[in-house]
Amino acid sequence: MEIKGICPIAPAVYDDRGAVDIDDYMRCCEKLIAHGAQTLTLFGIAGEYYKMDVDEEEKLIAATVKVCHENGAGCIISNTKHSTESAIRRAREIEESGADCMMVLPPFFLKPGGAALFEHIDALCDAVKLPLMFQYAPDQTGVAIGSDILAKLAARHQNLSYFKIECKPPGHYVSALTRQLPENCKIFVGNAGFQMIEGFKRGAYGVMPGPSMPDVYRKIWDALLAGDEKEAFRVHDKLNALLNHIRQNVEMIIFFEKRILKKRRFIKSDYCRKPAFVSDPVYDELFETLYKMIEPEFLK
């Protein structure tokens, strides 16, 4: 299935005790797709992958592929393993699961660079035949990679066909990579969609935001596709006002994305596994004010 448009990061859905709730997760995914998500992405940074047990990961992979394909959406599974050996095993599991694409997060714990990093990505591309997406998030990982290196990898591997770019600022990097990549490759923007309008102008094929407002992102994206910049900016201004408050770090946006999902009745519990962001009355008051501003843009 083609990966395009609005591709949110699937949330980690727990019950009030902190256990993974597969049934509620699948119901949430169905609602996200019904509200405009064209593809769902499992184990993104905003999906708390780093707080999961291995058996939970395996159950979520199967559940995500099932619910996406039953509801006509694409499915991306991120491979977050740090050793090449483990990443290759996970890559083959993802391919066997029936996922439409595998996203590759470069190993970053000890920040390998140069030849070691190239060889890791090179080996993953060789290990499977399904399409791959490379996630470039240097602010979160501390791993910087030149656009020429990614273009060289794409030229070597036909299945390395998607790139999620979320460096800050992303603009010049997106444009440079667009010029260097083979024609079949597509670029997506992350960073919660802060720069999705600029990304669109630079040739981005889609956006990969958090999970709570796929209908808002879809409204902006559809307006851009229709050439209605005025409408796109109108909605995006409201979205960015909210994001500017709730996205002061990763755990903070996870916390408030879940609060939105619960307010919208997409999930039953907004539990975040610890350590997690802790709000206070001032954060909450500002959130409620900004939430009321964006709420009229939700799909009715």
VOPAGU-2260 file (C-alpha; in pm, 1 decimal, decimal comma):
REM VOPAGU-2260
SITE   aa  ch    i         X         Y         Z
SITE  MET   A    0       0,0       0,0       0,0
SITE  GLU   A    1     133,0     345,1     -90,0
SITE  ILE   A    2     247,8     558,3     201,6
SITE  LYS   A    3     129,8     916,9     165,4
SITE  GLY   A    4     -48,1    1206,5     333,0
SITE  ILE   A    5    -130,5    1192,6     702,1
SITE  CYS   A    6      60,4     914,1     882,0
SITE  PRO   A    7      27,7     964,1    1259,0
SITE  ILE   A    8     235,3     788,2    1520,8
SITE  ALA   A    9      13,3     530,6    1691,2
SITE  PRO   A   10     -16,0     593,2    2066,9
SITE  ALA   A   11      80,0     355,0    2344,3
SITE  VAL   A   12    -258,6     268,7    2494,4
SITE  TYR   A   13    -262,3     144,5    2853,8
SITE  ASP   A   14    -531,5      74,8    3108,8
SITE  ASP   A   15    -538,0     267,1    3438,2
SITE  ARG   A   16    -283,7      24,8    3587,0
SITE  GLY   A   17     -31,9      76,9    3307,4
SITE  ALA   A   18     -86,7    -252,5    3124,1
SITE  VAL   A   19    -103,6    -245,6    2743,0
SITE  ASP   A   20    -469,4    -255,2    2638,6
SITE  ILE   A   21    -472,3    -420,3    2296,5
SITE  ASP   A   22    -848,8    -401,3    2249,1
SITE  ASP   A   23    -864,5     -30,2    2329,4
SITE  TYR   A   24    -557,4      27,2    2112,9
SITE  MET   A   25    -728,0    -132,1    1813,5
SITE  ARG   A   26   -1045,6      70,9    1873,0
SITE  CYS   A   27    -832,0     383,9    1887,1
SITE  CYS   A   28    -660,8     294,0    1558,8
SITE  GLU   A   29    -998,8     244,2    1392,2
SITE  LYS   A   30   -1105,5     592,5    1504,9
SITE  LEU   A   31    -780,5     750,2    1387,2
SITE  ILE   A   32    -831,3     601,6    1040,9
SITE  ALA   A   33   -1197,2     707,8    1036,5
SITE  HIS   A   34   -1084,1    1062,4    1121,5
SITE  GLY   A   35    -843,3    1094,4     830,0
SITE  ALA   A   36    -525,8     897,5     901,9
SITE  GLN   A   37    -408,1     733,7     578,7
SITE  THR   A   38    -133,3     527,6     743,5
SITE  LEU   A   39     -47,4     450,5    1106,8
SITE  THR   A   40     308,0     430,0    1235,8
SITE  LEU   A   41     389,9     201,7    1528,7
SITE  PHE   A   42     687,0     261,5    1764,0
SITE  GLY   A   43     751,1     621,3    1671,5
SITE  ILE   A   44     925,2     831,4    1936,8
SITE  ALA   A   45     586,1     973,3    2039,4
SITE  GLY   A   46     455,7     617,9    2080,1
SITE  GLU   A   47     661,3     535,3    2392,4
SITE  TYR   A   48     839,8     243,4    2223,6
SITE  TYR   A   49    1123,0     280,6    2475,1
SITE  LYS   A   50     884,8     181,6    2758,1
SITE  MET   A   51     767,2    -146,4    2600,0
SITE  ASP   A   52     850,1    -510,1    2677,5
SITE  VAL   A   53     937,6    -741,3    2386,4
SITE  ASP   A   54     617,2    -945,2    2416,8
SITE  GLU   A   55     414,5    -622,8    2414,1
SITE  GLU   A   56     593,0    -509,3    2099,5
SITE  GLU   A   57     512,6    -834,3    1919,9
SITE  LYS   A   58     142,6    -815,8    2012,5
SITE  LEU   A   59     123,3    -455,0    1898,6
SITE  ILE   A   60     287,1    -531,0    1564,3
SITE  ALA   A   61      26,6    -799,2    1487,5
SITE  ALA   A   62    -260,3    -581,4    1609,6
SITE  THR   A   63    -147,4    -279,0    1407,4
SITE  VAL   A   64    -112,9    -468,0    1080,4
SITE  LYS   A   65    -454,2    -626,9    1133,7
SITE  VAL   A   66    -646,6    -311,2    1220,0
SITE  CYS   A   67    -481,1    -101,2     946,9
SITE  HIS   A   68    -547,6    -348,3     668,7
SITE  GLU   A   69    -902,5    -420,5     783,1
SITE  ASN   A   70    -973,6     -46,6     766,3
SITE  GLY   A   71    -798,2      33,6     437,5
SITE  ALA   A   72    -496,5     212,8     582,5
SITE  GLY   A   73    -124,4     162,5     539,3
SITE  CYS   A   74      94,4      31,9     820,3
SITE  ILE   A   75     447,5     139,8     911,4
SITE  ILE   A   76     641,2     -39,4    1185,8
SITE  SER   A   77     951,0     131,3    1321,7
SITE  ASN   A   78    1263,7     -75,3    1386,5
SITE  THR   A   79    1427,3      76,8    1694,2
SITE  LYS   A   80    1683,6    -190,9    1779,0
SITE  HIS   A   81    2035,2     -63,3    1843,3
SITE  SER   A   82    2250,0    -357,3    1736,6
SITE  THR   A   83    2264,5    -453,1    1370,4
SITE  GLU   A   84    2205,7    -819,8    1457,8
SITE  SER   A   85    1890,9    -744,3    1660,7
SITE  ALA   A   86    1769,0    -492,4    1404,5
SITE  ILE   A   87    1798,7    -749,6    1123,9
SITE  ARG   A   88    1597,4   -1004,0    1323,7
SITE  ARG   A   89    1331,3    -741,8    1394,5
SITE  ALA   A   90    1331,8    -635,5    1028,4
SITE  ARG   A   91    1246,3    -988,4     918,1
SITE  GLU   A   92     971,7   -1009,5    1181,4
SITE  ILE   A   93     824,7    -684,4    1052,8
SITE  GLU   A   94     834,5    -807,4     692,6
SITE  GLU   A   95     669,2   -1135,9     790,7
SITE  SER   A   96     397,8    -947,9     981,5
SITE  GLY   A   97     259,8    -802,3     657,4
SITE  ALA   A   98     347,9    -439,8     730,6
SITE  ASP   A   99     358,2    -206,5     431,4
SITE  CYS   A  100     677,2     -27,8     534,3
SITE  MET   A  101     951,7     -40,4     798,0
SITE  MET   A  102    1083,5     281,5     946,7
SITE  VAL   A  103    1448,5     273,1    1052,9
SITE  LEU   A  104    1562,0     474,3    1353,2
SITE  PRO   A  105    1943,6     482,3    1354,1
SITE  PRO   A  106    2115,0     339,5    1662,9
SITE  PHE   A  107    2192,9     634,7    1885,7
SITE  PHE   A  108    2276,4     516,9    2237,3
SITE  LEU   A  109    2651,7     526,0    2174,1
SITE  LYS   A  110    2610,9     740,4    1861,7
SITE  PRO   A  111    2800,0     538,9    1601,5
SITE  GLY   A  112    2899,3     747,3    1303,3
SITE  GLY   A  113    3066,1     725,3     967,9
SITE  ALA   A  114    3118,0     376,5     831,8
SITE  ALA   A  115    2947,0     198,1    1125,3
SITE  LEU   A  116    2623,0     389,6    1080,0
SITE  PHE   A  117    2628,5     346,7     702,6
SITE  GLU   A  118    2686,9     -26,8     737,7
SITE  HIS   A  119    2397,2     -61,7     984,6
SITE  ILE   A  120    2147,3     100,0     746,7
SITE  ASP   A  121    2298,9     -80,4     449,8
SITE  ALA   A  122    2253,0    -417,6     623,5
SITE  LEU   A  123    1888,4    -347,7     708,5
SITE  CYS   A  124    1811,9    -254,1     348,5
SITE  ASP   A  125    1968,5    -582,2     235,6
SITE  ALA   A  126    1782,5    -786,6     497,8
SITE  VAL   A  127    1429,1    -733,8     363,9
SITE  LYS   A  128    1243,0    -650,6      46,7
SITE  LEU   A  129     961,8    -437,5     189,5
SITE  PRO   A  130     985,0     -56,3     152,5
SITE  LEU   A  131    1195,6     123,8     412,4
SITE  MET   A  132    1164,6     471,7     558,9
SITE  PHE   A  133    1464,5     633,9     725,4
SITE  GLN   A  134    1387,1     857,1    1024,2
SITE  TYR   A  135    1625,3    1149,1    1056,6
SITE  ALA   A  136    1570,4    1303,6    1400,2
SITE  PRO   A  137    1905,9    1444,0    1517,8
SITE  ASP   A  138    1751,6    1652,7    1798,0
SITE  GLN   A  139    1613,9    1337,8    1961,7
SITE  THR   A  140    1897,5    1097,2    1875,5
SITE  GLY   A  141    2205,0    1318,7    1861,2
SITE  VAL   A  142    2301,2    1143,5    1536,8
SITE  ALA   A  143    2369,5    1379,7    1245,3
SITE  ILE   A  144    2379,8    1242,2     889,9
SITE  GLY   A  145    2450,2    1439,0     574,6
SITE  SER   A  146    2183,3    1434,8     303,6
SITE  ASP   A  147    2443,1    1302,8      58,4
SITE  ILE   A  148    2485,6     988,5     271,3
SITE  LEU   A  149    2111,6     916,7     266,0
SITE  ALA   A  150    2103,0     978,5    -108,4
SITE  LYS   A  151    2392,5     734,4    -156,4
SITE  LEU   A  152    2205,8     467,4      41,8
SITE  ALA   A  153    1888,9     527,0    -160,2
SITE  ALA   A  154    2083,9     486,8    -482,1
SITE  ARG   A  155    2217,6     150,8    -356,9
SITE  HIS   A  156    1881,6      18,6    -235,6
SITE  GLN   A  157    1560,0      49,7    -433,4
SITE  ASN   A  158    1353,0     -38,3    -126,9
SITE  LEU   A  159    1485,7     262,1      69,3
SITE  SER   A  160    1213,6     480,5     -72,5
SITE  TYR   A  161    1084,4     702,6     211,9
SITE  PHE   A  162    1250,7     954,2     441,6
SITE  LYS   A  163    1108,1    1120,2     752,6
SITE  ILE   A  164    1294,7    1444,8     810,4
SITE  GLU   A  165    1264,4    1624,5    1143,7
SITE  CYS   A  166    1584,1    1813,7    1198,8
SITE  LYS   A  167    1544,8    2174,4    1313,9
SITE  PRO   A  168    1497,9    2362,0    1091,3
SITE  PRO   A  169    1417,2    2099,1     828,0
SITE  GLY   A  170    1374,3    2322,4     523,5
SITE  HIS   A  171    1721,4    2330,0     366,8
SITE  TYR   A  172    1775,5    1962,1     443,1
SITE  VAL   A  173    1445,2    1865,0     276,0
SITE  SER   A  174    1528,6    2066,5     -34,1
SITE  ALA   A  175    1884,0    1932,1     -54,9
SITE  LEU   A  176    1769,0    1573,3      -9,8
SITE  THR   A  177    1493,1    1617,8    -268,1
SITE  ARG   A  178    1752,5    1723,9    -525,8
SITE  GLN   A  179    1981,1    1429,8    -445,9
SITE  LEU   A  180    1738,1    1138,0    -413,3
SITE  PRO   A  181    1628,9     905,4    -695,2
SITE  GLU   A  182    1291,7     997,8    -845,0
SITE  ASN   A  183    1101,7     713,7    -676,4
SITE  CYS   A  184    1183,0     840,0    -324,1
SITE  LYS   A  185     939,7    1040,6    -111,7
SITE  ILE   A  186    1001,2    1275,9     181,7
SITE  PHE   A  187     780,8    1317,0     488,8
SITE  VAL   A  188     805,1    1579,6     761,3
SITE  GLY   A  189     777,7    1517,0    1135,2
SITE  ASN   A  190     816,7    1757,9    1428,7
SITE  ALA   A  191     441,5    1730,7    1499,1
SITE  GLY   A  192     369,2    1905,1    1168,9
SITE  PHE   A  193     501,9    2244,6    1281,7
SITE  GLN   A  194     654,2    2298,7     936,5
SITE  MET   A  195     407,2    2094,3     731,5
SITE  ILE   A  196     311,6    2386,7     507,4
SITE  GLU   A  197     675,2    2469,7     435,9
SITE  GLY   A  198     743,3    2098,8     388,9
SITE  PHE   A  199     462,9    2077,7     134,0
SITE  LYS   A  200     611,0    2371,4     -56,8
SITE  ARG   A  201     945,9    2190,3     -62,9
SITE  GLY   A  202     792,5    1874,9    -206,0
SITE  ALA   A  203     705,9    1667,1     100,8
SITE  TYR   A  204     471,6    1376,6      29,7
SITE  GLY   A  205     314,8    1364,4     373,2
SITE  VAL   A  206     338,4    1445,2     742,5
SITE  MET   A  207     387,1    1216,9    1043,9
SITE  PRO   A  208     242,9    1390,5    1351,5
SITE  GLY   A  209     118,7    1269,9    1689,2
SITE  PRO   A  210    -204,3    1071,0    1702,0
SITE  SER   A  211    -467,4    1290,4    1862,0
SITE  MET   A  212    -584,3    1514,5    1574,4
SITE  PRO   A  213    -556,8    1335,2    1238,5
SITE  ASP   A  214    -866,5    1518,1    1114,4
SITE  VAL   A  215    -702,4    1857,8    1173,1
SITE  TYR   A  216    -384,7    1757,1     990,0
SITE  ARG   A  217    -594,4    1606,3     709,4
SITE  LYS   A  218    -793,0    1930,3     677,3
SITE  ILE   A  219    -469,6    2128,0     638,2
SITE  TRP   A  220    -318,7    1875,2     396,1
SITE  ASP   A  221    -631,0    1854,0     180,1
SITE  ALA   A  222    -644,2    2233,9     164,6
SITE  LEU   A  223    -282,1    2241,6      45,8
SITE  LEU   A  224    -353,6    1977,8    -219,2
SITE  ALA   A  225    -653,3    2184,1    -334,5
SITE  GLY   A  226    -443,1    2500,6    -359,3
SITE  ASP   A  227    -634,1    2671,8     -76,2
SITE  GLU   A  228    -341,9    2819,1     119,4
SITE  LYS   A  229    -564,7    3060,1     308,3
SITE  GLU   A  230    -761,8    2772,9     463,7
SITE  ALA   A  231    -444,1    2575,2     530,6
SITE  PHE   A  232    -285,8    2866,9     716,3
SITE  ARG   A  233    -607,3    2938,5     909,7
SITE  VAL   A  234    -622,0    2589,0    1056,8
SITE  HIS   A  235    -245,0    2550,2    1091,1
SITE  ASP   A  236    -222,2    2869,7    1297,6
SITE  LYS   A  237    -464,2    2721,2    1552,2
SITE  LEU   A  238    -276,8    2392,3    1554,0
SITE  ASN   A  239      61,1    2556,8    1604,9
SITE  ALA   A  240     -71,4    2762,6    1896,4
SITE  LEU   A  241    -162,0    2439,4    2075,7
SITE  LEU   A  242     156,7    2258,9    1974,3
SITE  ASN   A  243     371,0    2549,2    2090,8
SITE  HIS   A  244     236,8    2488,8    2442,7
SITE  ILE   A  245     218,3    2110,8    2467,0
SITE  ARG   A  246     535,6    2019,8    2278,1
SITE  GLN   A  247     803,6    2159,5    2505,4
SITE  ASN   A  248     960,9    1813,8    2530,2
SITE  VAL   A  249     876,8    1460,0    2416,1
SITE  GLU   A  250     715,0    1340,1    2737,8
SITE  MET   A  251     503,4    1655,0    2757,5
SITE  ILE   A  252     349,5    1612,3    2414,5
SITE  ILE   A  253     286,0    1242,2    2482,9
SITE  PHE   A  254     103,1    1341,2    2801,8
SITE  PHE   A  255    -119,1    1600,3    2634,2
SITE  GLU   A  256    -175,9    1399,2    2315,7
SITE  LYS   A  257    -320,7    1128,4    2539,9
SITE  ARG   A  258    -532,5    1383,4    2722,5
SITE  ILE   A  259    -675,0    1491,0    2386,5
SITE  LEU   A  260    -734,0    1129,2    2282,0
SITE  LYS   A  261    -925,3    1067,3    2603,8
SITE  LYS   A  262   -1127,3    1390,0    2574,0
SITE  ARG   A  263   -1221,2    1281,7    2221,0
SITE  ARG   A  264   -1314,2     932,9    2348,5
SITE  PHE   A  265   -1053,0     766,6    2130,4
SITE  ILE   A  266    -902,8     593,0    2437,2
SITE  LYS   A  267   -1039,5     504,8    2780,3
SITE  SER   A  268    -729,4     585,6    2984,7
SITE  ASP   A  269    -462,9     852,4    2935,4
SITE  TYR   A  270    -210,2     665,8    3151,1
SITE  CYS   A  271     156,7     729,4    3068,7
SITE  ARG   A  272     420,4     486,0    3188,3
SITE  LYS   A  273     666,9     637,2    3430,3
SITE  PRO   A  274     883,3     832,9    3431,3
SITE  ALA   A  275     637,9    1071,4    3266,0
SITE  PHE   A  276     553,3    1438,7    3241,6
SITE  VAL   A  277     367,2    1583,4    3541,1
SITE  SER   A  278     133,7    1875,3    3471,0
SITE  ASP   A  279      22,7    2157,3    3700,4
SITE  PRO   A  280    -271,1    2405,4    3709,3
SITE  VAL   A  281    -100,9    2662,1    3484,8
SITE  TYR   A  282     -13,2    2406,0    3216,8
SITE  ASP   A  283    -368,5    2268,8    3239,7
SITE  GLU   A  284    -537,2    2608,0    3212,4
SITE  LEU   A  285    -340,1    2703,7    2902,9
SITE  PHE   A  286    -405,1    2365,5    2748,7
SITE  GLU   A  287    -781,6    2395,0    2797,3
SITE  THR   A  288    -787,0    2743,7    2642,3
SITE  LEU   A  289    -591,7    2633,1    2335,3
SITE  TYR   A  290    -786,9    2307,4    2305,6
SITE  LYS   A  291   -1113,5    2503,1    2283,5
SITE  MET   A  292    -963,9    2705,0    1998,2
SITE  ILE   A  293    -880,7    2395,6    1790,6
SITE  GLU   A  294   -1189,0    2190,7    1883,4
SITE  PRO   A  295   -1416,4    2347,8    1615,3
SITE  GLU   A  296   -1180,0    2205,9    1348,3
SITE  PHE   A  297   -1241,6    1846,6    1455,1
SITE  LEU   A  298   -1434,3    1617,8    1222,2
SITE  LYS   A  299   -1795,4    1618,8    1335,8
